[in-house]
Amino acid sequence: MILLCVLCFSRAQAQKIYSVKSSYQADVKVFVADHEYQADLIVYKTDKDYRAKKSENKGIWFFTTKEYQADKKVFFVDHEYQADLKVYFTDKEYRAGWKKNDKKPLMY
C-alpha cells in the first residue's frame, strides 16, 4: 500500500511529455494558444530532465524522445475545440503555471 502511494506521488510530480502522431494515442489533446490569456496552462519547455521532475505539475515540461519515458502523451491539435487543454509556451520559467485549476487533473 505504501509503495503504491509513493509510486502515485512520484508520478504526479513528473511532467515528462511525449508528442504522439495520432490523437488516439494521446492521454491529452493540446491546443497551442496564440496569447497567454487564452491558455489553461502556461508552459515552460526545459531541456533538462531533472527540472521536469521538480515541477510538480506547474507547467515545466520536458519533451522525451522515447514514449516509454513519458508520464503523459500529448497530441497537438489544430483547432481549439478539439483540445482537452489549451497551453501557451513561454520563454520565462517563472511565468509557467496554471490559469485554470479545473484542468489540472489532466496532467496527473
PyMOL commands that set and color helices and strands:
alter all, ss='L'
color gray80, all
select helices_A, chain A and resi 2-13+23-25+36-38+49-53+67-69+80-82+93-95+101-107
alter helices_A, ss='H'
color red, helices_A
select strands_A, chain A and resi 16-19+28-32+41-46+60-63+72-76+85-90+97-98
alter strands_A, ss='S'
color yellow, strands_A
deselect
rebuild
show_as cartoon
